[in-house]
């Protein structure tokens, strides 16, 4: 109760409203552009927590941890839907899974020792690369025909699992373009990314809960580095609006939208870099 007394009722109401809007935006963008909600939720939460005056030492950890928690139910629902549609290649899953699990473990342990500035730098760097890929990727581009052998596949899975955990994303943002560049069909790449999201988000969110226990300066309703109010408001809003985004995608120029979102990610990345340097 002492923590709650530090904030006015209006502040808490503003926090709740902003978190619900975050979920609405994430759902629309996920359905509209085919990206995972985490790549939207983390930067929006980061900016939101900045505006609300949440301390810099816990700001990025909270954004990442809360995002990972919200990915758990959405990735389960998404992967089940892809399985019903036959877009899950279990041989591909089995090949990637060991590396992804190791990567998640490494990322979870590393998150305990990395400061907020380092987590912000990781997100900013990868977000900029994702933005460039979305803006300039040519249709049909590929670097190889299939997975790169056992060792290469293990490294690929480890990179997806580790970086996704540190960024607070479900894995689809990284795995879909990477697998598609290896000539994995797009529907199969998306279905694979959805299932990997569950593998990444469950242990990742648990790690951020444990790492943030008893850490001071967290906002109200936080369990470790997971804000429970954010989880409760973002998930239903995201599930509600993902379908809207998917419907809207069929009525708009997808290529132009991807470039707009790429610009948003690039600006977010540059804003994070600016914050680190000032």
C-alpha positions as CSV (number, residue, x, y, z in Angstrom):
1,X,0.0,0.0,0.0
2,X,2.9,2.3,0.6
3,X,3.9,2.0,-3.0
4,X,0.4,2.9,-4.1
5,X,0.3,5.9,-1.9
6,X,3.2,7.4,-3.9
7,X,0.9,7.9,-6.9
8,X,-2.4,9.8,-7.2
9,X,-5.6,8.1,-8.5
10,X,-5.4,10.2,-11.6
11,X,-1.8,9.0,-12.3
12,X,-3.0,5.4,-11.9
13,X,-6.0,6.0,-14.2
14,X,-3.7,7.5,-16.8
15,X,-1.4,4.5,-16.5
16,X,-4.3,2.1,-17.0
17,X,-5.6,4.0,-20.0
18,X,-2.2,4.2,-21.7
19,X,-1.6,0.5,-21.2
20,X,-4.9,-0.3,-22.8
21,X,-4.1,1.9,-25.8
22,X,-0.8,0.1,-26.0
23,X,-2.6,-3.2,-26.4
24,X,-4.9,-1.7,-29.0
25,X,-2.1,-0.3,-31.1
26,X,0.0,-3.5,-30.8
27,X,-2.9,-5.7,-32.0
28,X,-3.7,-3.5,-35.0
29,X,-0.1,-3.3,-36.0
30,X,0.5,-7.0,-35.5
31,X,-2.5,-7.9,-37.7
32,X,-1.8,-5.1,-40.2
33,X,1.9,-5.8,-40.8
34,X,2.3,-9.4,-39.8
35,X,4.8,-8.5,-37.0
36,X,4.8,-9.9,-33.5
37,X,3.2,-7.7,-30.8
38,X,6.4,-7.4,-28.8
39,X,8.2,-5.3,-31.4
40,X,5.4,-2.8,-31.0
41,X,4.7,-3.2,-27.2
42,X,8.3,-2.7,-26.1
43,X,9.0,0.7,-27.7
44,X,5.5,2.0,-26.8
45,X,5.9,0.9,-23.2
46,X,9.4,2.4,-23.1
47,X,8.1,5.8,-24.3
48,X,5.1,5.5,-22.0
49,X,7.2,4.7,-18.9
50,X,9.4,7.6,-19.8
51,X,6.5,10.0,-19.9
52,X,5.2,8.6,-16.6
53,X,8.5,9.3,-15.0
54,X,9.4,5.7,-14.2
55,X,13.0,5.5,-13.2
56,X,15.5,4.8,-16.0
57,X,17.1,2.0,-14.0
58,X,14.0,-0.2,-14.3
59,X,12.3,1.3,-17.3
60,X,13.6,-1.0,-20.1
61,X,13.5,-4.1,-17.9
62,X,9.8,-3.4,-17.2
63,X,9.0,-2.9,-20.9
64,X,10.8,-6.1,-21.9
65,X,9.4,-8.3,-19.0
66,X,5.8,-7.0,-19.5
67,X,6.1,-7.6,-23.2
68,X,7.3,-11.2,-22.8
69,X,4.4,-11.9,-20.4
70,X,1.8,-10.6,-22.9
71,X,3.3,-12.8,-25.6
72,X,2.5,-16.0,-23.7
73,X,-1.3,-16.2,-24.3
74,X,-1.1,-14.6,-27.8
75,X,1.6,-16.9,-29.0
76,X,-0.3,-20.0,-27.8
77,X,-3.5,-18.9,-29.5
78,X,-1.6,-18.0,-32.7
79,X,0.4,-21.2,-32.8
80,X,-2.7,-23.4,-32.4
81,X,-4.4,-21.5,-35.2
82,X,-1.4,-22.0,-37.5
83,X,-1.3,-25.7,-36.6
84,X,-5.0,-26.1,-37.6
85,X,-4.1,-24.5,-40.9
86,X,-1.2,-26.9,-41.5
87,X,1.5,-24.2,-41.5
88,X,3.6,-25.8,-38.8
89,X,6.6,-27.9,-40.0
90,X,7.5,-30.0,-36.9
91,X,10.8,-31.1,-38.5
92,X,11.8,-27.4,-38.7
93,X,10.6,-26.9,-35.1
94,X,12.6,-29.9,-33.9
95,X,15.7,-28.6,-35.7
96,X,15.5,-25.1,-34.2
97,X,14.2,-25.9,-30.7
98,X,17.5,-27.0,-29.0
99,X,19.3,-23.9,-30.1
100,X,16.3,-21.6,-29.2
101,X,16.1,-23.1,-25.7
102,X,19.8,-22.6,-25.1
103,X,19.5,-19.1,-26.4
104,X,16.6,-18.3,-24.0
105,X,18.5,-19.6,-21.1
106,X,21.6,-17.5,-22.0
107,X,19.4,-14.4,-22.6
108,X,17.5,-14.9,-19.3
109,X,20.7,-15.2,-17.3
110,X,22.3,-12.3,-19.1
111,X,19.2,-10.1,-18.4
112,X,19.9,-10.3,-14.7
113,X,23.3,-8.7,-15.1
114,X,22.6,-6.2,-17.9
115,X,21.6,-2.7,-16.9
116,X,18.8,-0.8,-18.5
117,X,21.1,1.0,-20.8
118,X,22.5,-2.2,-22.2
119,X,19.0,-3.7,-22.8
120,X,18.0,-0.4,-24.5
121,X,21.1,-0.6,-26.7
122,X,20.3,-4.2,-27.7
123,X,16.7,-3.3,-28.6
124,X,17.8,-0.2,-30.5
125,X,20.4,-2.0,-32.6
126,X,18.1,-4.9,-33.6
127,X,15.1,-2.7,-34.1
128,X,17.1,-0.6,-36.6
129,X,18.1,-3.8,-38.5
130,X,14.5,-4.9,-38.5
131,X,13.4,-1.5,-39.8
132,X,16.0,-1.6,-42.6
133,X,14.8,-5.1,-43.6
134,X,11.2,-4.1,-43.7
135,X,11.9,-0.9,-45.7
136,X,14.3,-2.4,-48.3
137,X,13.9,-6.2,-48.5
138,X,13.3,-7.4,-52.0
139,X,10.5,-9.9,-52.6
140,X,12.0,-13.4,-53.3
141,X,15.4,-12.5,-51.7
142,X,17.2,-15.6,-50.2
143,X,20.7,-16.4,-49.0
144,X,20.5,-20.2,-49.0
145,X,18.2,-23.0,-49.9
146,X,17.2,-24.5,-46.5
147,X,18.7,-24.5,-42.9
148,X,22.5,-24.2,-42.7
149,X,23.5,-27.6,-41.3
150,X,23.3,-28.8,-37.7
151,X,25.9,-26.3,-36.2
152,X,24.5,-23.4,-38.2
153,X,21.0,-24.2,-37.3
154,X,22.0,-24.4,-33.6
155,X,23.6,-20.9,-33.9
156,X,20.5,-19.6,-35.7
157,X,18.2,-20.9,-33.0
158,X,20.4,-19.7,-30.2
159,X,20.5,-16.2,-31.7
160,X,16.8,-16.1,-32.2
161,X,16.1,-17.3,-28.6
162,X,18.8,-15.1,-26.9
163,X,18.2,-11.8,-28.7
164,X,14.4,-12.2,-28.6
165,X,14.5,-12.7,-24.8
166,X,16.7,-9.6,-24.3
167,X,14.4,-7.6,-26.6
168,X,11.1,-8.8,-25.1
169,X,9.8,-10.1,-28.4
170,X,8.3,-13.5,-29.3
171,X,10.8,-14.6,-31.9
172,X,8.7,-14.1,-35.0
173,X,10.2,-10.7,-35.7
174,X,13.6,-12.3,-36.1
175,X,12.7,-15.9,-37.2
176,X,10.2,-15.0,-40.0
177,X,12.6,-12.9,-42.1
178,X,15.6,-15.2,-41.3
179,X,13.7,-18.4,-42.2
180,X,12.1,-16.8,-45.3
181,X,15.6,-15.8,-46.4
182,X,16.5,-19.5,-46.2
183,X,13.6,-20.3,-48.6
184,X,11.2,-21.5,-45.9
185,X,7.7,-20.7,-47.2
186,X,6.3,-17.6,-45.6
187,X,3.3,-19.3,-44.0
188,X,5.5,-22.0,-42.5
189,X,7.9,-19.3,-41.3
190,X,5.1,-17.4,-39.6
191,X,3.7,-20.5,-38.0
192,X,7.1,-21.5,-36.8
193,X,7.6,-18.0,-35.3
194,X,4.3,-18.3,-33.4
195,X,5.3,-21.5,-31.8
196,X,8.8,-20.3,-31.0
197,X,7.1,-17.3,-29.3
198,X,5.7,-19.7,-26.7
199,X,9.1,-21.3,-26.1
200,X,10.7,-17.9,-25.7
201,X,8.1,-16.0,-23.7
202,X,7.3,-18.5,-20.9
203,X,10.9,-18.9,-19.5
204,X,11.8,-15.4,-20.5
205,X,8.9,-13.8,-18.6
206,X,9.6,-16.0,-15.6
207,X,13.2,-14.9,-15.6
208,X,12.2,-11.2,-15.6
209,X,9.8,-11.8,-12.7
210,X,12.6,-13.5,-10.6
211,X,15.2,-10.9,-11.6
212,X,13.0,-8.0,-10.6
213,X,11.8,-9.2,-7.2
214,X,12.4,-6.6,-4.5
215,X,14.0,-4.2,-6.9
216,X,13.0,-0.6,-5.9
217,X,11.4,2.1,-8.1
218,X,9.1,-0.2,-9.9
219,X,5.5,1.2,-10.6
220,X,2.5,-0.2,-8.8
221,X,1.2,-3.7,-9.6
222,X,4.6,-5.0,-10.7
223,X,5.6,-8.6,-10.1
224,X,9.3,-8.5,-10.6
225,X,9.9,-6.7,-13.9
226,X,6.4,-7.7,-15.2
227,X,3.7,-5.1,-14.7
228,X,0.5,-7.0,-13.9
229,X,-1.7,-4.1,-14.8
230,X,-0.1,-3.9,-18.2
231,X,-0.5,-7.6,-18.7
232,X,-4.2,-7.5,-17.8
233,X,-5.0,-4.5,-20.0
234,X,-2.7,-5.2,-23.0
235,X,-3.6,-8.9,-23.7
236,X,-7.4,-8.5,-24.2
237,X,-6.9,-5.3,-26.2
238,X,-4.3,-7.0,-28.4
239,X,-6.5,-10.1,-29.0
240,X,-9.5,-7.8,-29.8
241,X,-7.7,-5.7,-32.4
242,X,-5.4,-8.1,-34.2
243,X,-8.4,-9.2,-36.4
244,X,-9.1,-5.5,-37.2
245,X,-5.6,-5.1,-38.3
246,X,-5.7,-8.2,-40.5
247,X,-8.9,-6.9,-42.1
248,X,-7.4,-3.5,-42.7
249,X,-4.4,-5.0,-44.3
250,X,-6.5,-6.2,-47.2
251,X,-7.7,-2.7,-47.8
252,X,-4.4,-0.8,-47.8
253,X,-1.0,-0.8,-49.5
254,X,1.0,-3.2,-47.4
255,X,4.3,-2.1,-48.8
256,X,3.7,1.5,-47.9
257,X,2.5,0.5,-44.4
258,X,5.6,-1.6,-43.8
259,X,7.7,1.5,-44.7
260,X,5.7,3.6,-42.3
261,X,6.3,1.1,-39.5
262,X,9.9,0.8,-40.5
263,X,10.2,4.6,-40.1
264,X,8.5,4.3,-36.6
265,X,11.0,1.6,-35.6
266,X,14.0,3.6,-37.0
267,X,12.9,6.7,-35.1
268,X,12.4,4.7,-31.9
269,X,15.8,3.2,-32.3
270,X,17.4,6.6,-32.9
271,X,15.5,8.0,-29.9
272,X,16.9,5.2,-27.7
273,X,20.4,5.8,-28.9
274,X,20.0,9.6,-28.2
275,X,18.8,8.8,-24.7
276,X,21.9,6.6,-24.1
277,X,24.3,9.2,-25.3
278,X,22.8,12.2,-23.4
